[in-house]
Amino acid sequence: MENISLKLERNFLDAIEKVMKKHHYTTKTEFVRESIRDKIRKLEEKEIVEDKDMMEQIVASEKNIKKGNVKKFNY
């Protein structure tokens, strides 16, 4: 395991400690690790949703092209 150092402003650290107590975290390390895991998970979920949305748009466009519903552009 590798160590990292992190400097935080006092008011931010106070807010973290308040949330830690409220949710029964015993150490700052435990809290930070879980926070990072949650952030990674959310970013990965966002990528999946964005990829799904893009695929849906591509499929819809392909259906429109097959139906002949193509918008012509006049230059």
N, C-alpha and C positions, 0 to 999 in steps of 0.2 A: 504494500500500500504506500502511496506517495502522499506527502504532506504538502499543503498549500497554505499560504498566509493571506488573510483577508482583513482589510481595514474598513471599518464602518463608522459613520458619524454617530454621535451619542444618541440623538433623537431616533435614528433608525434602529439602533441596537435596543433602545428602550421599547420600541414598538414590537420588535421581534421577541423580546423577553416577555412582554405582556401576552402575546399570542401563545408563546411556549407554555406559560403557566395555565392559560385558559384551556389548552388542548393537551395538557399533561406530557409535554416533552421534557425529558430529564437533562439533556445536554444540547448545547448549541450545535454541536457536530451532527447529532441525530436530526435536528430540525433542518439544517442546511442541506444535508444529504437527501432527505425526503423532498425538500423544496426543489432541488435540482432534478431529481427523478421525475417529479410532477411536471416540471417545465419541459423536459425532454419528451415525456409522454404526450403532452399537449401539442408540441411542435410536430411530432410524428403524426398525431391524429389530424392536425390541420393539413398536412401534406396529403394525407390519404383523401380527405374531403375535397381538397382542391383538385387532385388528380381525378377523382370521381366526377366532379362537376365538369371538368374539361372533357372527359370522355363522353359524358352525356351530351355536351354541346357538339362534339365531333359526330357522334351517332345521329343526332338530330339534323345536322348539316348534310350528312350523307343521305339521309332519308329524303330531305328536301331536294337534293340534287337528282336523286333517282326519280322523283315525282316531277321533275322539271321546274321546280320552284326556285329558279335561280334569278337573283336580282342582277340586272344588267346595268353596268355603269357607263355613262356617257362622258367621254373625256374631251 
